[in-house]
Amino acid sequence: MFTINELLDIAVRIERNGETAYRDAAEKVAAGKMQETLTWLADQETEHRRWFADLKKRLINGEKNQISQQIAREIFDDILGRWSFSLDEKNLPQFETPAALFDVSIGFEKDTVIFYEMLAAFIEDEQTLKQLQTIIDEEKRHIGELESLKISDAAP
């Protein structure tokens, strides 16, 4: 069963793993649009990781209860127990083709959006909810960027 601190730790870990994977991939691809996008994605994940870490610190330091303490732990256990994303780091450049890299990255981003939307259901503070929605919107933009790159890479 998960506490809010554990859920925020998961969010930090998801963002750290995404940042690491995107930076590793950016170092191993040729300079150009793909490298720029992977670096941009890594930078975005860094910002998201910092926001979740800061939110956890504020909660630990007793700031106004921003996230409901009535989280149904069984719900999170059930949902996260069936989750397809891995909290292990993925070394994206090891994929045989750019299309495989894009597919895994898109799946990772989609899972992240689902997790954050689930987390949003338990946020009470409007400002915190707005900030989380901004992150969700950015993750959705990541999906669009990756899908565009995948399409352009597949074009003859």
MARVO-357861 format. One record per residue (C-alpha): residue number from 1; chain; residue in three letters; z, y, x. Coordinates in nm, 4 decimals, padded with zeros to 6 digits, always signed. Layout:
+-----+-------+------+----------+----------+----------+
:  nr : kette : rest :       zz :       yy :       xx :
+-----+-------+------+----------+----------+----------+
: NUM :     A :  ala :        Z :        Y :        X :
...
+-----+-------+------+----------+----------+----------+
This chain:
+-----+-------+------+----------+----------+----------+
:  nr : kette : rest :       zz :       yy :       xx :
+-----+-------+------+----------+----------+----------+
:   1 :     A :  met : +00.0000 : +00.0000 : +00.0000 :
:   2 :     A :  phe : -00.0858 : +00.3488 : +00.1215 :
:   3 :     A :  thr : +00.1151 : +00.6697 : +00.1397 :
:   4 :     A :  ile : -00.0538 : +01.0093 : +00.1445 :
:   5 :     A :  asn : +00.0138 : +01.0313 : +00.5182 :
:   6 :     A :  glu : -00.1632 : +00.6991 : +00.5681 :
:   7 :     A :  leu : -00.4595 : +00.8169 : +00.3590 :
:   8 :     A :  leu : -00.4841 : +01.1321 : +00.5686 :
:   9 :     A :  asp : -00.4628 : +00.9184 : +00.8832 :
:  10 :     A :  ile : -00.7562 : +00.7160 : +00.7486 :
:  11 :     A :  ala : -00.9529 : +01.0371 : +00.6867 :
:  12 :     A :  val : -00.8806 : +01.1566 : +01.0423 :
:  13 :     A :  arg : -00.9876 : +00.8207 : +01.1805 :
:  14 :     A :  ile : -01.3075 : +00.8149 : +00.9747 :
:  15 :     A :  glu : -01.4012 : +01.1586 : +01.1050 :
:  16 :     A :  arg : -01.3096 : +01.0721 : +01.4657 :
:  17 :     A :  asn : -01.5179 : +00.7548 : +01.4520 :
:  18 :     A :  gly : -01.8130 : +00.9442 : +01.3045 :
:  19 :     A :  glu : -01.7826 : +01.2141 : +01.5702 :
:  20 :     A :  thr : -01.7729 : +00.9574 : +01.8513 :
:  21 :     A :  ala : -02.0642 : +00.7570 : +01.7148 :
:  22 :     A :  tyr : -02.2835 : +01.0643 : +01.6627 :
:  23 :     A :  arg : -02.2048 : +01.2071 : +02.0093 :
:  24 :     A :  asp : -02.2794 : +00.8727 : +02.1746 :
:  25 :     A :  ala : -02.6072 : +00.8480 : +01.9858 :
:  26 :     A :  ala : -02.7023 : +01.2089 : +02.0720 :
:  27 :     A :  glu : -02.6558 : +01.1362 : +02.4419 :
:  28 :     A :  lys : -02.8918 : +00.8411 : +02.4282 :
:  29 :     A :  val : -03.1849 : +00.9761 : +02.2270 :
:  30 :     A :  ala : -03.4606 : +01.1995 : +02.3524 :
:  31 :     A :  ala : -03.4102 : +01.5735 : +02.3219 :
:  32 :     A :  gly : -03.5459 : +01.7098 : +01.9981 :
:  33 :     A :  lys : -03.4687 : +01.7208 : +01.6279 :
:  34 :     A :  met : -03.2876 : +01.3859 : +01.6244 :
:  35 :     A :  gln : -03.0570 : +01.4869 : +01.9107 :
:  36 :     A :  glu : -02.9885 : +01.8264 : +01.7530 :
:  37 :     A :  thr : -02.9020 : +01.6674 : +01.4190 :
:  38 :     A :  leu : -02.6732 : +01.4066 : +01.5738 :
:  39 :     A :  thr : -02.4902 : +01.6782 : +01.7704 :
:  40 :     A :  trp : -02.4586 : +01.8903 : +01.4558 :
:  41 :     A :  leu : -02.3193 : +01.5894 : +01.2658 :
:  42 :     A :  ala : -02.0650 : +01.5267 : +01.5429 :
:  43 :     A :  asp : -01.9548 : +01.8917 : +01.5333 :
:  44 :     A :  gln : -01.9138 : +01.8730 : +01.1562 :
:  45 :     A :  glu : -01.7009 : +01.5593 : +01.1866 :
:  46 :     A :  thr : -01.4805 : +01.7382 : +01.4441 :
:  47 :     A :  glu : -01.4171 : +02.0229 : +01.2004 :
:  48 :     A :  his : -01.3372 : +01.7799 : +00.9197 :
:  49 :     A :  arg : -01.0988 : +01.5806 : +01.1413 :
:  50 :     A :  arg : -00.9103 : +01.8969 : +01.2335 :
:  51 :     A :  trp : -00.8795 : +01.9995 : +00.8684 :
:  52 :     A :  phe : -00.7308 : +01.6631 : +00.7652 :
:  53 :     A :  ala : -00.4925 : +01.6638 : +01.0638 :
:  54 :     A :  asp : -00.3809 : +02.0164 : +00.9744 :
:  55 :     A :  leu : -00.3281 : +01.9185 : +00.6102 :
:  56 :     A :  lys : -00.1077 : +01.6297 : +00.7210 :
:  57 :     A :  lys : +00.0988 : +01.8621 : +00.9427 :
:  58 :     A :  arg : +00.1470 : +02.1068 : +00.6569 :
:  59 :     A :  leu : +00.2667 : +01.8281 : +00.4286 :
:  60 :     A :  ile : +00.5044 : +01.6943 : +00.6942 :
:  61 :     A :  asn : +00.6407 : +02.0453 : +00.7498 :
:  62 :     A :  gly : +00.7312 : +02.0681 : +00.3824 :
:  63 :     A :  glu : +00.4598 : +02.3020 : +00.2605 :
:  64 :     A :  lys : +00.4207 : +02.3139 : -00.1153 :
:  65 :     A :  asn : +00.3320 : +01.9693 : -00.2446 :
:  66 :     A :  gln : -00.0463 : +01.9836 : -00.2380 :
:  67 :     A :  ile : -00.1152 : +01.6214 : -00.3081 :
:  68 :     A :  ser : +00.0437 : +01.4311 : -00.5900 :
:  69 :     A :  gln : +00.3219 : +01.2035 : -00.4769 :
:  70 :     A :  gln : +00.2486 : +00.9920 : -00.7859 :
:  71 :     A :  ile : -00.0452 : +00.8200 : -00.6157 :
:  72 :     A :  ala : -00.0901 : +00.4768 : -00.7625 :
:  73 :     A :  arg : -00.0609 : +00.2738 : -00.4447 :
:  74 :     A :  glu : -00.2018 : -00.0343 : -00.6142 :
:  75 :     A :  ile : -00.5210 : +00.1556 : -00.6996 :
:  76 :     A :  phe : -00.5744 : +00.2612 : -00.3394 :
:  77 :     A :  asp : -00.4945 : -00.0875 : -00.2125 :
:  78 :     A :  asp : -00.7442 : -00.2405 : -00.4520 :
:  79 :     A :  ile : -01.0199 : +00.0104 : -00.3792 :
:  80 :     A :  leu : -00.9724 : +00.0204 : -00.0035 :
:  81 :     A :  gly : -00.9360 : -00.3557 : +00.0108 :
:  82 :     A :  arg : -01.2917 : -00.3923 : -00.1213 :
:  83 :     A :  trp : -01.4345 : -00.1093 : +00.0886 :
:  84 :     A :  ser : -01.7473 : -00.1697 : +00.2916 :
:  85 :     A :  phe : -01.6937 : +00.0886 : +00.5631 :
:  86 :     A :  ser : -01.5287 : -00.0039 : +00.8859 :
:  87 :     A :  leu : -01.2664 : +00.2030 : +01.0582 :
:  88 :     A :  asp : -01.3860 : +00.0556 : +01.3860 :
:  89 :     A :  glu : -01.6105 : +00.2695 : +01.5984 :
:  90 :     A :  lys : -01.9769 : +00.1855 : +01.5751 :
:  91 :     A :  asn : -02.1967 : +00.2351 : +01.8755 :
:  92 :     A :  leu : -02.5018 : +00.3675 : +01.6946 :
:  93 :     A :  pro : -02.7414 : +00.3759 : +01.9923 :
:  94 :     A :  gln : -02.7314 : -00.0036 : +02.0201 :
:  95 :     A :  phe : -02.9462 : -00.0407 : +01.7098 :
:  96 :     A :  glu : -03.2966 : -00.1661 : +01.7707 :
:  97 :     A :  thr : -03.4741 : +00.1074 : +01.5761 :
:  98 :     A :  pro : -03.4026 : +00.4640 : +01.4669 :
:  99 :     A :  ala : -03.4370 : +00.3435 : +01.1059 :
: 100 :     A :  ala : -03.1437 : +00.1039 : +01.1597 :
: 101 :     A :  leu : -02.9385 : +00.3882 : +01.3083 :
: 102 :     A :  phe : -03.0197 : +00.6058 : +01.0068 :
: 103 :     A :  asp : -02.9352 : +00.3288 : +00.7590 :
: 104 :     A :  val : -02.5907 : +00.2681 : +00.9109 :
: 105 :     A :  ser : -02.5219 : +00.6421 : +00.9399 :
: 106 :     A :  ile : -02.6266 : +00.7071 : +00.5798 :
: 107 :     A :  gly : -02.4055 : +00.4218 : +00.4603 :
: 108 :     A :  phe : -02.1138 : +00.5578 : +00.6603 :
: 109 :     A :  glu : -02.1588 : +00.9055 : +00.5102 :
: 110 :     A :  lys : -02.1873 : +00.7679 : +00.1555 :
: 111 :     A :  asp : -01.8668 : +00.5671 : +00.1971 :
: 112 :     A :  thr : -01.6949 : +00.8768 : +00.3321 :
: 113 :     A :  val : -01.7994 : +01.0793 : +00.0259 :
: 114 :     A :  ile : -01.6632 : +00.8110 : -00.2067 :
: 115 :     A :  phe : -01.3313 : +00.8011 : -00.0196 :
: 116 :     A :  tyr : -01.2917 : +01.1808 : -00.0256 :
: 117 :     A :  glu : -01.3852 : +01.2031 : -00.3944 :
: 118 :     A :  met : -01.1174 : +00.9441 : -00.4659 :
: 119 :     A :  leu : -00.8676 : +01.1428 : -00.2577 :
: 120 :     A :  ala : -00.9601 : +01.4629 : -00.4443 :
: 121 :     A :  ala : -00.8357 : +01.3127 : -00.7700 :
: 122 :     A :  phe : -00.4817 : +01.3393 : -00.6351 :
: 123 :     A :  ile : -00.4924 : +01.6937 : -00.4993 :
: 124 :     A :  glu : -00.2991 : +01.9454 : -00.7048 :
: 125 :     A :  asp : -00.3420 : +02.2642 : -00.5021 :
: 126 :     A :  glu : -00.6631 : +02.4499 : -00.5953 :
: 127 :     A :  gln : -00.7233 : +02.5920 : -00.2460 :
: 128 :     A :  thr : -00.6845 : +02.2513 : -00.0829 :
: 129 :     A :  leu : -00.9129 : +02.0980 : -00.3435 :
: 130 :     A :  lys : -01.1763 : +02.3663 : -00.2741 :
: 131 :     A :  gln : -01.1599 : +02.2955 : +00.0984 :
: 132 :     A :  leu : -01.1913 : +01.9219 : +00.0411 :
: 133 :     A :  gln : -01.4879 : +01.9818 : -00.1917 :
: 134 :     A :  thr : -01.6521 : +02.1821 : +00.0871 :
: 135 :     A :  ile : -01.6123 : +01.8817 : +00.3174 :
: 136 :     A :  ile : -01.7534 : +01.6506 : +00.0490 :
: 137 :     A :  asp : -02.0532 : +01.8821 : +00.0087 :
: 138 :     A :  glu : -02.1039 : +01.8846 : +00.3860 :
: 139 :     A :  glu : -02.0925 : +01.5036 : +00.3968 :
: 140 :     A :  lys : -02.3596 : +01.4985 : +00.1244 :
: 141 :     A :  arg : -02.5709 : +01.7364 : +00.3340 :
: 142 :     A :  his : -02.5307 : +01.4935 : +00.6240 :
: 143 :     A :  ile : -02.6832 : +01.2234 : +00.4052 :
: 144 :     A :  gly : -02.9770 : +01.4498 : +00.3233 :
: 145 :     A :  glu : -03.0319 : +01.5378 : +00.6894 :
: 146 :     A :  leu : -03.0240 : +01.1726 : +00.7914 :
: 147 :     A :  glu : -03.2594 : +01.0723 : +00.5093 :
: 148 :     A :  ser : -03.5031 : +01.3479 : +00.6119 :
: 149 :     A :  leu : -03.4931 : +01.2338 : +00.9727 :
: 150 :     A :  lys : -03.5484 : +00.8750 : +00.8678 :
: 151 :     A :  ile : -03.8531 : +00.9728 : +00.6625 :
: 152 :     A :  ser : -03.9975 : +01.1933 : +00.9375 :
: 153 :     A :  asp : -03.9367 : +00.9220 : +01.1985 :
: 154 :     A :  ala : -04.1199 : +00.6672 : +00.9813 :
: 155 :     A :  ala : -04.4212 : +00.8948 : +00.9322 :
: 156 :     A :  pro : -04.7221 : +00.7929 : +01.1421 :
+-----+-------+------+----------+----------+----------+
